[in-house]
Amino acid sequence: MAPSVPTTGGGGGGGAARNAACVCGFPVCACTGAAAVASAASSADMDIVAAGQIGAVNDESWVAVDLSDSDDVGGGGGDVQGALDDRPVFRTEKIKGVLLHPYRVLIFVRLIAFTLFVIWRIEHKNPDAMWLWVTSICGEFWFGFSWLLDQLPKLNPINRVPDLAVLRRRFDHADGTSSLPGLDVFVTTADPIKEPILSTANSILSILAADYPVERNTCYLSDDSGMLLTYEAMAEAAKFATLWVPFCRKHAIEPRGPESYFELKSHPYMGRAQEEFVNDRRRVRKEYDDFKARINGLEHDIKQRSDSYNAAAGLKDGEPRATWTADGSQWEGTWVEPSENHRKGDHAGIVLVLLNHPSHGRQLGPPASADNPLDFSSVDVRLPMLVYVSREKRPGHNHQKKAGAMNALTRASAVLSNSPFILNLDCDHYINNSQALRAGICFMLGRDSDTVAFVQFPQRFEGVDPTDLYANHNRIFFDGTLRALDGLQGPIYVGTGCLFRRITLYGFEPPRINVGGPCFPMLGGMFAKSKYQKPGLEMTKPGAKPVAASSPVTVAKGKHGFLPMPKKAYGKSDAFADTIPHASHPSPYTAEPVIAADETAIAEAVTVTAAAYEKKTGWGSDIGWVYGTVTEDVVTGYRMHIKGWRSRYCSIYPHAFIGTAPINLTERLFQVLRWSTGSLEIFFSRNNPLFGSTFLHPLQRVAYINITTYPFTALFLIFYTTVPALSFVTGHFIVQRPTTMFYVYLAIVLGTLLILAVLEVKWAGVTVFEWFRNGQFWMTASCSAYLAAVLQVVTKVVFRRDISFKLTSKLPAGDEKKDPYADLYVVRWTWLMITPIIIILVNIIGSAVAFAKVLDGEWTHWLKVAGGVFFNFWVLFHLYPFAKGILGKHGKTPVVVLVWWAFTFVITAVLYINIPHIHGPGRHGTSSLHGHHGGVHGKKIGFVW
């Protein structure tokens, strides 16, 4: 656990002197450690040291491992402050051997047992139903292969924890200034209706209030709708920020999204001015209520204002009716009543600076007065820069959706602030932990961190029902898979909540490559290379002086001067190209401070966001976010990894960012459909990980293959969830006659799977319930969204048809005051629900027929079909959340689902018994034997995978 230290420290100069001889060029490291990732754990496992500090892991499964080059950090009996100065900005924790070693051994034991089991299946054919036997063998091969793809990258899970006390000691100075690098935060929105504008405003406010140097934090909002509603909402947020941000700083408020903060049932305060806090909070709450009222009334106000201006202009019938801004000018973007050059997909580019660069010195607020009831005389009232961007859109241009918006923001931010690091957030994600930006930046400033391309934070959500019916939290993936990849080349980029090194988006390669890692150390030497000399290396030789702010910037060398690609690949803007050398400097915080954005810079920002700017350039292919798939995040991170870049996983508590989950089953299925379709698009593109460069870690390649092929599981899972049930009706089964070895193999495969699950749950820090809920929704998604994704991508590949998706709606429509989870049970029919419904009916009918055959005497021993019936109920149990969801609000009561299943079961059994021609003639004497074998196979399917 990091010790509590003051918010600011006075060791900046001494730290620079100590680090002058560091060969890596980063004054934060002193060659004593690497980058940092904070641990993920539930609130019960975390201890918060003090306000603004990140909790540490309190779990016996993790042991701290010091990766320092020094054997005596801080020295016994030495000065405590000296020990703090010498400590790395992070620590690495590995799993205890008592968990990790059995985990690795069991993976290979299960692999051997599964191989022997498949050999037994191949040797024991079923001549009565060869097509079933062949299909089942193919399915078992696929399930075993997909399990291996998922399991192998988890061989070396680790945990990284940042030490913010060290970060503050080395970068924050006594005068209130800081030498932390600049950070640009990108927020994207496309529809202020489906993505509630109040949620976007709260996200912006949380960013402005984050605990990061004000002059080095810039927020950009990309509005792809181009609507005045979004801009004026951000203008209102900027006004309210003048009150909200100082209030947060004065009282160390957490979280710093006002909506989330005021929804807290209790507001603990550990400061001395308890009464002052209560009074301030009451006043700020009143102002926030007024702010919300203005936001909610903006749409009406804009329409009323525009009607007034248009009426005064004396417009005739048929003439375009403009949308007017508050200052009496026509809005350049989308109008309320669309017309040519002013509608979605056809409007001019807009870049407006709502809050300009602040001064570099602290600016204290005014004392309490009649006009200002809050006392901010001891609080820094400066606000970070805030910029509204709506890129130009024109008919005939492919604007590439979110990926195109991110690339436009990259160019616009380069000419306005050009921070060396970029954080991207969705408009519904707010900063829940004010220390999140500092925790993420630790990864970029440690030893060897110049080879880290991005830092991925896990996605956490609010608005999820306590039972997490649709597995929105997805903890198994974030805290299991991504955490394990951090022990290899790094986690996969999965969208929102990712911190980038800007030069990686420009196509630069890392200064050195080591793909071997702890599992394959020899590979590091085989593929080590140095494409360009690391800039500023001569300034870090022993005895050299630190780089001064006024010193000339030494830039990274590439194939084309300072650029890794020809200048024309970046577009025709010389002003943008000139920003690249500064962004590529390894210690950008030593460069000259950025001056306020003027009209020339804003005009250039509009130019680089033009619709035709990317024509005949490398944007979307070799530069920036990659085009050609709906999951631009995964393929963009993949392109960085194949160049040899690394990534890091940062999970902290309190959670760094919190978003809004899809509001019902339909939206959740469409979200999964979009993800799975994008994964398959990558598999059928030139970015297929099978053909990636040799700089990709071998197990990292396995992880990418897994994430681009998992939707194919639907083809085999649907077979296994229907055929065993139908076998009760047809009398044809997959397995003919099991032997003793069959049961031995089956027991080993099932037992090792369960033990592996327990161990994984332990080291990942998730609960058994979360693990099981994840499996339930996996069944639903596989039978619906995964299958639809396969069909869509096959159609795209064969018929060359583009795939389009609607924006996931996060706007609730129910009465949240009466039931905050009411919308989870609102039924919105979609064709994705057809397949799971069919599977449910098939398994109910199959079980009912088996039960009827036992009652009717067709099968004399009911125990012989018990295994198959058990498997049918296993399938139904996994589809229970889906059944509960499609029953609507009444589905909240589990009894309704059980009654529905029981009713279908009884009716089917009665009909089978009382309709003679179904079962009377043509009964086979071997049916009971087949029923026994089908039941055994059903048990196998139920647990092996």
MILOPA-624239 format. One record per residue (C-alpha): residue in one letter; x, y, z. Coordinates in steps of 0.2 Angstrom, whole numbers, plus 5000, padded with zeros to 4 digits. Each point is the difference from the previous one (the first is absolute). Last residue first. Example, Ala and Ser with C-alpha at 12.3 -4.5 7.8 and 13.67 -1.06 7.14 Angstrom:
s506849955036
a499449835003
// end
This chain:
w491648654887
v500149835008
f498550025012
g498449994991
i500749924984
k500549855010
k498449985009
g499150004984
h501249864994
v499449905014
g498250034996
g500249954982
h500849845006
h498649955011
g498750054987
h500849904987
l499949855012
s498250035003
s499650024981
t500849834996
g498449914998
h499450124987
r498350074999
g499250004983
p498250025004
g499450095016
h501050155003
i499350144990
h498549914992
p499349975018
i499750185005
n499549995018
i501849975008
y500850134989
l498650135003
v500249975019
a501950025000
t499950164989
i498750085011
v500949965016
f501750074994
t499250164993
f499150035017
a501649975010
w501050124990
w498750145002
v499849965018
l501950015003
v500150174991
v498550075010
v500849945016
p501550104997
t499150165003
k500850144991
g499249934984
h498550105003
k500950154994
g500349924983
l500049824996
i501450024988
g501350045014
k499649855011
a500249884986
f501750084996
p500549995018
y499549825000
l500949954985
h501449925010
f498749905010
l499249944984
v501649934994
w500349915017
f498249944999
n500449924984
f501649925007
f499049935014
v498849924988
g501549924991
g500749935016
a498449945006
v499649904985
k500649835006
l499450045017
w498249984993
h500249824998
t498649924989
w500150114985
e498449984989
g499049975016
d498850154998
l500750085016
v501849994994
k499650054982
a499050155007
f501550065010
a501149994985
v498750094990
a499950145013
s501950025001
g500150024981
i498550125000
i500850115013
n501749994991
v499250054983
l499050145008
i501550085008
i501149984984
i498650084990
i499950155012
p501950024999
t499950004981
i498650134998
m500750135012
l501250084987
w498450044990
t499750155012
w498550045011
r500250145013
v499349925016
v500350125015
y500849905014
l501650105001
d499050164999
a499349985017
y501750005008
p499950165010
d498249955006
k498850145006
k501250144997
e500749934984
d498350004992
g500449924983
a500750074984
p501949995004
l501250084988
k501549894997
s499649964982
t501349904990
l500350104983
k499349904986
f501149894990
s500549994982
i500949854990
d500650034983
r499649884986
r501349924990
f499049854995
v501149865007
v501050095013
k498550105006
t498849865000
v501349895010
v500250155012
q498150015003
l499749825002
v501549985013
a499450155009
a498249945001
l500749845008
y501050095013
a498550115004
s498749865003
c500649835006
s501750065006
a499350155008
t498849905011
m501349875005
w501350135004
f498650095010
q500049845011
g501849985001
n500350185006
r498749975013
f501049855006
w501650105002
e499150145008
f499249895012
v501749915004
t500750175005
v501450104991
g501850045006
a500849934985
w501249895011
k498649915009
v498749994985
e501449924990
l500449885013
v498149955002
a499849994981
l501649894998
i499349885013
l498349994991
l500949964983
t501249885008
g498549905007
l499050004984
v501549944989
i500649875013
a498249935002
l499749994981
y501749914998
v499649875013
y498249984994
f500649964982
m501349895007
t498749895008
t499149984983
p498650104992
r498949924986
q499150094986
v500450195002
i499250134989
f498249945001
h498649954988
g498349965009
t499150144990
v499050075015
f501349985014
s501450054988
l499150174997
a500650055018
p501849954996
v499950094983
t499450175007
t501350075011
y501549914992
f499650064982
i499750185006
l501749995009
f500949954984
l499550144989
a500050135014
t501849965004
f500550094984
p499750165010
y501749975009
t501150024985
t500750185001
i500250005019
n500849835000
i501250044986
y500550165009
a500449905016
v501049874991
r501050144992
q500350075018
l500649825004
p501350014986
h500550185004
l499850114985
f501650064992
t500049864988
s498750094990
g498249964999
f499449874987
l498949905012
p499550165008
n498850044985
n500350184997
r499949984981
s498149975003
f498949845003
f500549995018
i499850185003
e498350004993
l499649855012
s500550115015
g498950144993
t498549894999
s500349935018
w500050185007
r498550064990
l499049855005
v500550025018
q499350185000
f498449944991
l499849865013
r500150135014
e498850124991
t498749864999
l500349945018
n499750175008
i500850175004
p501749984994
a501350045014
t500550185004
g501850045004
i501250015014
f501850054999
a501449975012
h499249885012
p500350045019
y501149904999
i501249984986
s500249894984
c501450054988
y500549874987
r501650044990
s500450004981
r501649954990
w500650064983
g500949884989
k499350054983
i498749865001
h499450075017
m499650174992
r499049924986
y499049905013
g499650155010
t499250084985
v499149834995
v499249995017
d499450185001
e499350014982
t498749875005
v498850054986
t501249954987
g500850084985
y501050155007
v501550005012
w500250145013
g501550104996
i501249984986
d500449854990
s498349964993
g498750125007
w501050154996
g501449964988
t499550144987
k499250004983
k498550085007
e500150035018
y499650194999
a498549984990
a498750025014
a500950145008
t500749975018
v501850064996
t499350174993
v498950035015
a501549985012
e501050124988
a498650135003
i500249975019
a501950024999
t499850164990
e498750075012
d501049985015
a500249855012
a500950065016
i501949955001
v500649835003
p501549995012
e501749974993
a500749835000
t500549915016
y498449915002
p500249924983
s501449885007
p500149874986
h499750124986
s498849934987
a498750135003
h501250144997
p500549934983
i498249974995
t499450185002
d500850064984
a499049874990
f498450095007
a500550174995
d500649944983
s498249944997
k499949904983
g499749835008
y501049885011
a500549884986
k500750144990
k501450025012
p500649834996
m500049875014
p501049985016
l500250185001
f501550095007
g500949994984
h499149884989
k500549825007
g499950065018
k501050115012
a499250065016
v500250185004
t501350105010
v499150155007
p501150155002
s500350055018
s498850135008
a499249885012
a501649945005
v500649824998
p500949945015
k501950025001
a501149864994
g501349935013
p499549824995
k499250004983
t498150055000
m500150144988
e500849894986
l498549905000
g498950154995
p499149904987
k500049815000
q501049964984
y498849924987
k499649824995
s500949925014
k499849815000
a499749855012
f499149864991
m501249855004
g500550085017
g498350025006
l499549834994
m501249925013
p498950065014
f498549904995
c498849995016
p500750165009
g499950114985
g500649954983
v499350144989
n501450125004
i500150144988
r500950165000
p499750194996
p498249954997
e499350034982
f499250174995
g498449994990
y499250165005
l498849925013
t501549935009
i500750185001
r498550055011
r500449885014
f498249945004
l498949985016
c498549894998
g498350025009
t498949964986
g500449874987
v500649835002
y501950014997
i500749835004
p501049985015
g501949995001
q501549914992
l500049865012
g499650025019
d498850134996
l499149874990
a499449925016
r499250165006
l499150024983
t499349825001
g499549995019
d499650175007
f499250074983
f499449844992
i499349915016
r499450175007
n498750024986
h499150145009
n498549994988
a499749815004
y498250014994
l499149975017
d501350105010
t499149935016
p500150185008
d499250084984
v501350104990
g499750185000
e501950035002
f501349934990
r501949965001
q501149994985
p501849945004
f501450134996
q501249974986
v501750084999
f500750044983
a501649994990
v501349955013
t501749994992
d500550175008
s499549925017
d501749915001
r500250075018
g498550105005
l499150154992
m498749934989
f499349875013
c499950145013
i498850104988
g498649885004
a500050035019
r500250184998
l498450014988
a499049895012
q500450105015
s498350095000
n499149835001
n498349994992
i500550084984
y498450004989
h499549884986
d498450044990
c500950104987
d501349874996
l501750035006
n501750014991
l501650055009
i501450074990
f501950035005
p501350114992
s498950155001
n499950104984
s499050145007
l499150094985
v500849944985
a500249825006
s498250005007
a499350034983
r501049864993
t499549875013
l498250065001
a499849964981
n500849835003
m498849975014
a498550054989
g500549894986
a500149855012
k498350045007
k499150004983
q501149984984
h499550164992
n499849924983
h499850154989
g498750024986
p499050125010
r501050125011
k500450005018
e501250135009
r500649955017
s499050065015
v501350055014
y499650095016
v501650045010
l500250015019
m501750065008
p500249965018
l499250125013
r500950115013
v499250035016
d501549955011
v499250005018
s500650105015
s498850154997
f498649894994
d498750055013
l498349964993
p498650135001
n500750094985
d498950164996
a499750045019
s501849955004
a501149855004
p501850024995
p500550014982
g500949864991
l501949965000
q500949994983
r501549895000
g501350034987
h500049934982
s498650104994
p498549904993
h499949954982
n498350054993
l498249955005
l498649984988
v501249994985
l498949974984
v500549894986
i498649984986
g500149914984
a498650044987
h498549894998
d499349854990
g499949835009
k498750065012
r499250164993
h500650184997
n500850014983
e498349974991
s498650015013
p499549925016
e498750085011
v500949995017
w501650054991
t501649904999
g501650105001
e500450184995
w498850085013
q499350164994
s500650155010
g499050105013
d501149985015
a498949865008
t500249894984
w498749994986
t499449854991
a499550044982
r498349994992
p500449964981
e498750094989
g498549894994
d498750135006
k500850175002
l501150065013
g499750175008
a501750015010
a499050045016
a499149844998
n501649904998
y500850095015
s498549955011
d499849834994
s501949975003
r499850065018
q498549895003
k500949854993
i501650035010
d499050035016
h499049844998
e501649894997
l500950095014
g498749975013
n500749845007
i501750085001
r499350165009
a499149895012
k501649905003
f501050165004
d498650065012
d500149845009
y501950025000
e499950175007
k498949935015
r501349865003
v501450135000
r499150105013
r499749855011
r501749934998
d500850165005
n498950015016
v500449825005
f501950034996
e500050155011
e499349915014
q501249864999
a501550114999
r501349885007
g500149884986
m499449825001
y498450014990
p498849864996
h498650044988
s498749875002
k498649944989
l501050044984
e499050074986
f500850175002
y501749934996
s499449894985
e499150164992
p501550115004
g501349894992
r501550035012
p499949845010
e500650055012
i500250175007
a501650065007
h499250155009
k500850154992
r500549914984
c498249944997
f499350175004
p501350084989
v499449894986
w498150025002
l499950195001
t501050054984
a499449834993
f498250064999
k500550124986
a500949874990
a498649885002
e498850134993
a501150024985
m500149814998
a498150005000
e500050144987
y501249904989
t498949845001
l498450094996
l500850094986
m500149834991
g501549944990
s499449825002
d501849945000
d500450105016
s501849985005
l500450075017
y501850045004
c500650025018
t501850075003
n501049975016
r501850075001
e499550175007
v498949935013
p501349885007
y499049845003
d498749965014
a498549994989
a498750145001
l500050044981
i499849824996
s498549975013
l499250164992
i500149924982
s499349845006
n498650095008
a499650104984
t499949834990
s498849935013
l498950154998
i500149994981
p499249835001
e500849884987
k498549944990
i499450194998
p501650095000
d500649894985
a501849974995
t501150035015
t501949985003
v501050065014
f501950024998
v501150045014
d501750094996
l501449985013
g501550105002
p501549935009
l500350025019
s501250145004
s498850075014
t499750175008
g499350035017
d501550105006
a500649855010
h500249904984
d499149844994
f501049894988
r501249895011
r499150005016
r498349994992
l500449844990
v500849935016
a498450025010
l499049944985
d500849825001
p499249914986
v499549815002
r500449874987
n499249835000
i500649844992
p499249854990
n501349894992
l499149844992
k498550104995
p500450014982
l499849814999
q498249995006
d499050094987
l500849924985
l500049835008
w498150015004
s499850054982
f500949854994
g499149885012
f498350074994
w500549994982
f500649825001
e498549955010
g498950084986
c500849914986
i499849845010
s498250045002
t499750034982
v500949834995
w499049905013
l498350084995
w500349974982
m500549825004
a498449965009
d499749815002
p501949974996
n500550095016
k501950015001
h501149955014
e501850034994
i499650194997
r499250025017
w501549915009
i501250124991
v498950145006
f500149955018
l501949974999
t500250184993
f498950065014
a501049925013
i501650074994
l499350184999
r499249985017
v501749955007
f500850144991
i498950135007
l500149925017
v501850025001
r499950194997
y498650025013
p501049895012
h501550124999
l499050165001
l499049975015
v501349945013
g501350104990
k499350165006
i499450114986
k501150144995
e500150185005
t500950144992
r500350165008
f499850184993
v500850175000
p501749935005
r500750035017
d501550115002
d499150165005
l499049915012
a501549925008
g500850175001
q498450075009
v500249865013
d501850035003
g501049845002
g499949875014
g500049864987
g500350074982
g498850094990
v500149884986
d501449885003
d500249874987
s499850134986
d499549944983
s498250015006
l498749874995
d499349995018
v498849855000
a498450025012
v499149855003
w498249974995
s498849865005
e500050065018
d498850154995
n500050175007
v500550094984
a500350195002
g498950155000
i500350154990
q500250175008
g499050154997
a499450025018
a501049885011
v500649825000
i498549924993
d500049825004
m499449874988
d499449825001
a498250045005
s499950134987
s500349874987
a501749974992
a500950064985
s501850055002
a500950154994
v501249994985
a501650095000
a501550024988
a501749935004
g501250015015
t501750075007
c500850074985
a499950185007
c498249984994
v499150175000
p501450104991
f499749904984
g501450004987
c500449815001
v501850025004
c499750085017
a501550115004
a499050155003
n498849915011
r500750065017
a500150184994
a498250004994
g499449925017
g500950145010
g499150134990
g498249935002
g500149955018
g498950135007
g498449915001
t498250024997
t498449915006
p500849955016
v500549825003
s499049845005
p501049844998
a499749894985
m499449835005
// end
